[in-house]
Structures are given as structure tokens and as C-alpha cells.
Amino acid sequence: MINHADFRQIKVRFSDKGKGRVIVLLHGFLESLEIWDELSAKLSKSFRVIAIDLPGHGRTPVIGYVHSMELMAECVKAVMDSIGLRKYVVVGHSMGGYVALAFAELFPKHITGLCLFHSTALPDSEARKKDRNRVAEIVKKDRQQFVSELIPKLFAEENIPLLKQEVSKAKQIALNTPKEGIVAALKGMKERPSRELILKNTSCPVLFIIGKKDALLAWDNLLLLTSLPKSSYNIVLEHAGHMGFYEAPEETFKAIRKFSRICFRL
């Protein structure tokens, strides 16, 4: 079921499926809540699953020139407050993981478990910041070309011919992301701080889902972060790039279901 919540004079779109303990799904850059369709359908058989269109993505409007991770976290909190939910596992894919970490810093009492799905607590390097500036200029001139070139790179090369439908869906979602939303997210990601201390100090369990063939985030660097939380779990998807919910759907589903049951002590 699709609903909307008020946040800073905009309507935030979200889906609400299933019953029971709550899992919140936060999509990544150039994505929308539809990216979770298959996974949320499976998870909703055991949990209540909330998936949110973050500001400037999907059908949630752009708020300003910069969408900081803190702003997006406040948006998530507004959605959860609107439906009266106070405790939940938060799963964040890529940029959604940055938002989840910001949420854990701002609203720690509401998090029962945290899943970083192809994501990191590290800030952008100086080179990466310059690259985000370059990408923002490219997007302003030719969004379609940028999207067409980027999306296939998110998948392991060997999976592209096997997942043509999934690549096409991801590309279409990205093409529907407004230019202003793309640029605002790029600026927000560029400015995000290190949140290694959040991982180290959090009292909730943390699950890391890592793609062995991720071209954006080196899997061995992500493994180093798994030693930070007091209660840490990880799964390395041997044949996945940056899109594990498409490239290894069953492994991903089972890992999140098992982790959520641990968090809720079911």
C-alpha cells in the first residue's frame, strides 16, 4: 500500500506491506522504493516492511539545493512518526546506508538493527569529492547519457547479460530521478562526515552486505569496518557487484530475514 507523510512542506511517498516487527528499507542514489519490490514482497511475509522514496528520488519532491544525509534521516523519522512506529531495523543500500548511519546518530533509540547494504561509514576522499562535482556538471548537461553509462557499472560484468530486465528497471528508475534531485544528493553525499564512531559505539547489531565484485566500494575495505560494531554480522556475495538485491536475491533475503530475527529476538 502506498502512502504519504508530511515533511517540510512536501509529501514523502512510502510503501507499507505486511504485519509484525518493522523493517525500513532505504534506497540508494538514483533509486526509488520500487528497487525493493521483490525483496519487500518476501520480507513482508514475516515482517512489516516500510520502503521510502527519499527526497528528490522516486515521487518524493526535491526540498533544496543540498540534500544532506541528516536531512534525509529526518525525513525518514517523519515518515515513521506519521505511522506511529518507534522501533525498527533500518536497511540502507549505498546512499541509503549513509542515511541509515545519520539516522543512527540522530535517533539511536529508534534503531533495533542496522544493515549497511553495499555501503560504508567512511567519508568521501578528496578525489571522490572532486568526482562528485564533475558528475554534477555532467548531469546538468546530459542526465540521460550519465544514467545510461552508470547503471550497468553497478552490476558485476558477468551478470549484465543475465539480468537484462533488472538492469533495464534500474535504468528506468534512474532516468525518472529529476536533475535537481540528483545534484542535491551528490552535494549531500560529498559533505557527509565519517561515521566510524557511530558503528563503534552503537548498541544495536549491524549487518554488512558486501559485493565481492563491487566496482564502487572495494569489498576488502568494507570488511575492515565489520570489526567496529560490538555486535557485527557480514555476508560477502561472491558473484555480486553493487546491486545484491538483484544479483543475489535469495542470499540477500535470507541474510536480512535472519539478521532481523536476531535483532527482534524472534
Secondary structure, DSSP 8 states (H G I E B T S, - for coil): -EEEEEETTEEEEEEEE-SSSEEEEE--TT--GGGGHHHHHHHTTTSEEEEE--TTSTTS---SS---HHHHHHHHHHHHHHTT---EEEEEETHHHHHHHHHHHH-GGGEEEEEEES--SS---HHHHHHHHHHHHHHHH-HHHHHHHHHHHTS-GGGTTT-HHHHHHHHHHHHTS-HHHHHHHHHHHHT----HHHHHH--S-EEEEEETT-SSS-HHHHHHHTTSSSSEEEEEETT--S-HHHHSHHHHHHHHHHHHHHHHT-
